Amino acid sequence: MRQSYFVLGFLSCIACSQTPSDPDNIEGTTLGPVTDKGPFGVGTLRGDYEDSVGMQIPVQVWYPSSASEGVSVAYDSIYPGDSWDGSAASCDTPHPVVMFSHGNSGIRWQSAFLMDFLSSHGFVVAAMDHVTNTFLDQSYEKFPQHILQRPRNVRESFDWLVSESNRVDSLLSGCVAEEEGYAVIGHSFGGYTAYVTAGAPLSKDVLDLGCADGQTAACEVLSLWEDENPGSDDIQLGDSRVWAAAGLAPWDAYALLGVGMAELSVPVLTLTGIEDETTPLTMVQGLVDAMDTVPNDFGKMKGVGHFSFSPIACQTMSGDGCGEGYLATISTTTTAL
């Protein structure tokens, strides 16, 4: 899929400290035709950990594998995948890391096609379930909590990944170096999560106005933040270990991100579908425009809808919201990274 190829070019460029020109011809990478995977096999495993508030968080990890074949995974015994379940990892040296955040009512393996593609080119990718915000356990009463909880999920899942890499008896032993940090990618609500984890603060003024206007969700977010951070005016949920961020059809959280996007200091990639009606082009354009001082790439994809980045949603919805197809043409406006 063309989306995978553009994300790979962006991440490879940043990870190697290269300067991109044409995403199809980036010095220092081995990019071939759009559909070509990289030189590695791809293994996958599921892990679980208890987070800082006592919640069990499932994590799926995709990693470069040294095996030449394996048993195909079935995620949660629900959805068949192309990567190999429990395959031997190829981690003689640590790999660059990508953390992925799923969309509202999504799930950690919703965009496995992208994880497979990145891992085949040498990335370790980890995606966590945002518990009570997946299609298996959605609780709309807890939605305001996820405004603050999701970036913490990403940070703590990276911590777990590092701990697995540090264990000599782990399948992921030696795969990750904490000091190298990670890139963060997210779809829809996960796009919001990616930007915030990368350092974009939330607008407390927007929350104050929304609460004063009777928006109960805004009041709840404010209350949750003030209970945990009394006297703090700065709603900053970022992780200094993030070295790049990518938003796929990102949500602006009812303008909560606002001018905070200009405070991002890492390279940013934003991709969206021109046919997207869930997070429409005008919304995404507003986020990109707010990054006027931030190195960023913006791809507007023809024939693509909101769920083109999450094929399981397309299949469930019989194609609704997916545009004309996945192999879309990208028209980009790009500034140097």
C-alpha positions as CSV (number, residue, x, y, z in Angstrom):
1,M,0.0,0.0,0.0
2,R,1.2,3.4,-0.9
3,Q,0.6,4.7,2.7
4,S,3.1,2.2,4.0
5,Y,5.7,3.2,1.5
6,F,5.4,6.9,2.3
7,V,5.6,6.3,6.1
8,L,8.7,4.1,5.6
9,G,10.4,6.7,3.5
10,F,9.7,9.3,6.2
11,L,10.9,7.2,9.1
12,S,13.9,5.8,7.3
13,C,15.0,9.3,6.5
14,I,14.7,10.6,10.1
15,A,16.2,7.4,11.6
16,C,19.2,7.8,9.4
17,S,19.4,11.6,9.7
18,Q,18.9,11.9,6.0
19,T,17.3,14.8,4.2
20,P,14.4,13.7,1.9
21,S,13.6,14.9,-1.6
22,D,11.4,12.6,-3.6
23,P,9.9,9.9,-1.2
24,D,10.5,7.3,-4.0
25,N,14.2,8.1,-4.1
26,I,15.6,8.7,-0.6
27,E,19.4,8.3,-0.3
28,G,20.3,5.7,2.3
29,T,17.2,3.5,2.0
30,T,16.5,0.4,-0.1
31,L,13.1,1.4,-1.2
32,G,11.8,-0.5,-4.3
33,P,8.4,-0.8,-5.9
34,V,5.5,0.3,-3.7
35,T,4.4,-3.3,-2.9
36,D,7.9,-4.6,-2.1
37,K,8.5,-5.7,1.5
38,G,12.0,-5.4,2.9
39,P,14.7,-8.1,3.4
40,F,13.4,-9.4,6.8
41,G,10.8,-11.9,7.7
42,V,8.3,-10.5,10.2
43,G,7.6,-12.1,13.5
44,T,4.9,-11.0,16.0
45,L,4.0,-11.7,19.6
46,R,1.5,-10.5,22.1
47,G,2.5,-9.3,25.6
48,D,0.6,-7.8,28.5
49,Y,1.6,-5.6,31.4
50,E,0.1,-3.8,34.3
51,D,0.3,-0.1,33.9
52,S,0.8,2.7,36.5
53,V,-2.9,2.7,37.4
54,G,-3.3,-1.0,37.7
55,M,-4.8,-1.7,34.2
56,Q,-3.8,-4.7,32.1
57,I,-2.6,-3.5,28.7
58,P,-2.3,-5.9,25.8
59,V,0.6,-5.0,23.4
60,Q,1.3,-6.5,20.0
61,V,4.9,-6.4,18.8
62,W,6.1,-6.9,15.2
63,Y,9.8,-7.4,14.7
64,P,12.4,-8.4,12.0
65,S,12.7,-12.1,12.0
66,S,15.6,-14.4,11.0
67,A,13.3,-17.2,10.0
68,S,12.5,-18.0,6.4
69,E,9.0,-19.3,7.2
70,G,6.6,-19.6,10.1
71,V,3.1,-20.1,11.3
72,S,0.8,-17.2,10.3
73,V,-0.7,-15.3,13.2
74,A,-4.4,-15.0,14.1
75,Y,-4.8,-11.8,16.2
76,D,-6.8,-12.6,19.3
77,S,-8.0,-15.7,17.4
78,I,-10.2,-13.2,15.4
79,Y,-8.2,-11.8,12.5
80,P,-5.7,-13.6,10.3
81,G,-2.4,-11.8,9.7
82,D,0.6,-12.2,7.4
83,S,3.4,-12.1,10.1
84,W,4.7,-15.3,11.9
85,D,3.5,-15.9,15.4
86,G,6.4,-16.2,17.8
87,S,9.1,-16.4,15.0
88,A,12.7,-16.0,16.0
89,A,13.8,-12.4,16.1
90,S,16.8,-11.0,14.2
91,C,18.3,-8.6,16.8
92,D,22.1,-8.9,16.7
93,T,21.9,-5.1,17.1
94,P,19.0,-2.9,18.3
95,H,16.4,-1.8,15.7
96,P,14.6,1.6,15.5
97,V,11.3,1.5,17.2
98,V,7.8,2.7,16.2
99,M,4.9,2.9,18.6
100,F,1.4,2.8,17.1
101,S,-1.9,4.1,18.5
102,H,-5.2,2.9,17.1
103,G,-8.3,4.9,16.4
104,N,-11.5,5.3,18.4
105,S,-13.1,1.8,18.6
106,G,-10.1,0.4,16.8
107,I,-7.7,-2.2,18.1
108,R,-3.9,-2.7,18.3
109,W,-3.7,-4.8,15.2
110,Q,-6.1,-2.7,13.1
111,S,-3.3,-1.6,10.7
112,A,-1.2,-4.7,10.7
113,F,-0.4,-4.2,7.0
114,L,1.7,-1.2,8.0
115,M,3.4,-2.9,10.9
116,D,4.3,-5.9,8.7
117,F,5.8,-3.5,6.1
118,L,7.8,-1.5,8.5
119,S,9.2,-4.5,10.3
120,S,10.2,-6.1,7.1
121,H,12.4,-3.1,6.6
122,G,14.0,-3.4,10.0
123,F,11.7,-1.6,12.5
124,V,10.4,-3.0,15.7
125,V,6.8,-1.9,16.0
126,A,4.6,-2.1,19.1
127,A,0.9,-1.2,19.4
128,M,-1.1,-1.3,22.6
129,D,-4.9,-1.6,23.1
130,H,-6.3,1.6,24.6
131,V,-8.4,-0.4,27.0
132,T,-12.2,0.5,27.1
133,N,-11.6,2.3,23.7
134,T,-11.4,-0.7,21.4
135,F,-14.2,-2.3,19.4
136,L,-14.2,-5.2,21.9
137,D,-14.7,-3.1,25.1
138,Q,-15.8,0.4,24.0
139,S,-17.1,2.5,26.9
140,Y,-18.2,6.0,25.8
141,E,-18.5,7.0,29.4
142,K,-14.8,6.8,29.7
143,F,-14.0,8.6,26.5
144,P,-12.8,11.8,28.3
145,Q,-10.3,9.8,30.2
146,H,-8.7,8.7,27.0
147,I,-7.8,12.3,26.2
148,L,-5.3,12.1,29.0
149,Q,-4.7,8.3,29.2
150,R,-3.7,7.5,25.7
151,P,-0.3,9.3,25.6
152,R,0.5,7.5,28.9
153,N,-0.4,4.2,27.3
154,V,2.2,4.9,24.6
155,R,4.9,5.9,27.0
156,E,4.4,3.0,29.4
157,S,4.2,0.5,26.5
158,F,7.6,1.7,25.3
159,D,8.8,1.2,28.8
160,W,7.5,-2.4,28.7
161,L,9.1,-3.0,25.3
162,V,12.5,-1.8,26.7
163,S,12.1,-4.1,29.7
164,E,11.4,-7.1,27.3
165,S,14.5,-6.2,25.3
166,N,16.6,-6.1,28.5
167,R,15.5,-9.6,29.5
168,V,18.0,-12.3,28.3
169,D,15.2,-14.9,28.2
170,S,12.8,-12.8,26.1
171,L,12.1,-13.4,22.5
172,L,12.8,-9.6,22.0
173,S,16.2,-9.7,23.9
174,G,18.5,-7.1,22.4
175,C,16.0,-5.7,20.0
176,V,15.6,-2.2,21.5
177,A,17.8,0.5,22.9
178,E,15.9,2.9,25.2
179,E,18.4,5.7,24.5
180,E,17.5,5.6,20.8
181,G,13.9,6.5,21.6
182,Y,11.0,5.9,19.2
183,A,8.7,7.3,16.5
184,V,5.0,7.4,17.2
185,I,2.3,6.9,14.6
186,G,-1.5,7.0,15.1
187,H,-4.7,6.8,13.2
188,S,-7.7,9.2,13.9
189,F,-7.9,9.4,17.7
190,G,-4.4,7.8,17.5
191,G,-3.2,10.7,15.4
192,Y,-4.2,13.0,18.2
193,T,-2.3,10.6,20.5
194,A,0.8,10.7,18.3
195,Y,1.0,14.5,18.2
196,V,0.4,14.8,22.0
197,T,2.9,12.1,22.8
198,A,5.4,13.9,20.6
199,G,5.0,17.1,22.6
200,A,2.0,19.1,21.5
201,P,0.3,20.5,24.6
202,L,-3.4,20.7,25.0
203,S,-5.2,24.0,25.1
204,K,-6.5,24.5,28.7
205,D,-8.3,27.7,27.4
206,V,-10.3,25.5,25.0
207,L,-11.3,23.2,27.8
208,D,-12.2,26.1,30.1
209,L,-14.4,27.7,27.4
210,G,-16.0,24.3,26.6
211,C,-16.8,23.6,30.2
212,A,-18.2,27.1,30.7
213,D,-20.4,26.4,27.6
214,G,-21.8,23.3,29.2
215,Q,-19.7,20.6,27.5
216,T,-19.5,17.9,30.2
217,A,-16.7,16.1,28.5
218,A,-14.5,19.2,28.6
219,C,-15.3,19.7,32.3
220,E,-14.4,16.0,33.0
221,V,-11.1,16.3,31.2
222,L,-10.3,19.5,33.2
223,S,-11.3,17.8,36.5
224,L,-9.2,14.7,35.8
225,W,-6.2,16.9,34.9
226,E,-6.5,19.1,37.9
227,D,-7.0,16.2,40.3
228,E,-3.7,14.7,39.1
229,N,-1.8,18.0,38.6
230,P,-3.1,20.6,41.0
231,G,-2.1,24.1,40.2
232,S,-0.7,23.3,36.8
233,D,-1.8,25.3,33.8
234,D,0.3,23.4,31.2
235,I,-1.4,20.2,30.0
236,Q,1.8,18.6,28.6
237,L,1.7,14.8,28.1
238,G,4.7,14.4,25.8
239,D,7.6,12.0,26.0
240,S,11.1,13.5,25.3
241,R,12.2,10.1,23.8
242,V,10.0,10.6,20.7
243,W,12.1,11.5,17.6
244,A,9.4,11.7,15.0
245,A,5.5,11.5,14.7
246,A,3.1,10.6,12.0
247,G,-0.7,11.2,12.0
248,L,-2.9,9.2,9.7
249,A,-6.3,10.9,9.2
250,P,-5.7,12.6,12.6
251,W,-8.4,14.0,14.8
252,D,-8.0,17.5,16.3
253,A,-9.9,16.6,19.6
254,Y,-12.4,19.4,19.1
255,A,-9.6,21.9,18.6
256,L,-7.9,20.9,21.9
257,L,-4.6,20.7,20.0
258,G,-5.0,24.2,18.7
259,V,-1.9,26.3,18.7
260,G,-0.1,23.6,20.6
261,M,0.9,22.0,17.3
262,A,3.4,24.8,16.8
263,E,5.3,23.6,19.9
264,L,6.2,20.3,18.3
265,S,10.0,20.1,17.8
266,V,10.3,16.8,16.1
267,P,9.7,16.0,12.3
268,V,6.1,15.3,11.6
269,L,4.3,13.4,8.8
270,T,0.6,13.8,8.2
271,L,-1.4,11.7,5.7
272,T,-5.1,12.0,5.1
273,G,-7.6,11.0,2.5
274,I,-9.3,13.6,0.3
275,E,-12.5,11.6,0.6
276,D,-12.4,11.4,4.4
277,E,-15.7,12.5,6.0
278,T,-14.8,11.6,9.6
279,T,-11.7,13.8,10.0
280,P,-12.2,15.9,6.9
281,L,-9.5,17.6,5.0
282,T,-10.3,21.0,6.5
283,M,-9.7,19.6,10.0
284,V,-6.4,18.0,9.1
285,Q,-5.3,21.1,7.1
286,G,-5.9,23.1,10.2
287,L,-3.5,20.9,12.2
288,V,-0.8,21.1,9.5
289,D,-1.2,24.9,9.2
290,A,-0.6,25.2,12.9
291,M,2.8,23.6,12.5
292,D,4.1,26.5,10.4
293,T,7.5,26.5,12.3
294,V,7.8,22.7,12.5
295,P,9.5,20.5,9.9
296,N,6.7,18.5,8.4
297,D,5.4,16.5,5.4
298,F,1.8,16.6,4.4
299,G,0.3,14.0,2.0
300,K,-3.2,14.3,0.7
301,M,-4.2,11.0,-0.8
302,K,-6.6,10.7,-3.7
303,G,-9.3,8.0,-3.6
304,V,-8.8,7.4,0.1
305,G,-11.3,7.7,2.9
306,H,-10.9,7.6,6.7
307,F,-10.7,3.8,7.1
308,S,-8.2,3.2,4.3
309,F,-5.6,3.2,7.1
310,S,-7.5,0.5,8.9
311,P,-8.4,-2.3,6.5
312,I,-10.4,-4.3,9.0
313,A,-12.8,-1.4,9.3
314,C,-13.2,-1.3,5.6
315,Q,-13.9,-5.0,5.5
316,T,-16.4,-4.8,8.3
317,M,-18.1,-1.8,6.7
318,S,-18.1,-3.4,3.2
319,G,-15.8,-0.6,2.0
320,D,-17.8,2.4,3.3
321,G,-15.4,5.2,4.3
322,C,-12.5,3.6,2.4
323,G,-12.5,5.7,-0.8
324,E,-11.8,4.2,-4.2
325,G,-8.9,2.0,-3.1
326,Y,-5.6,1.7,-1.2
327,L,-3.1,2.2,-4.0
328,A,-3.7,5.9,-4.1
329,T,-1.8,8.8,-5.7
330,I,-0.3,11.1,-3.2
331,S,-0.1,14.9,-3.8
332,T,2.2,16.5,-1.3
333,T,3.2,19.8,0.0
334,T,6.6,19.3,1.6
335,T,9.1,21.4,3.6
336,A,12.5,20.1,4.3
337,L,12.9,18.0,7.4
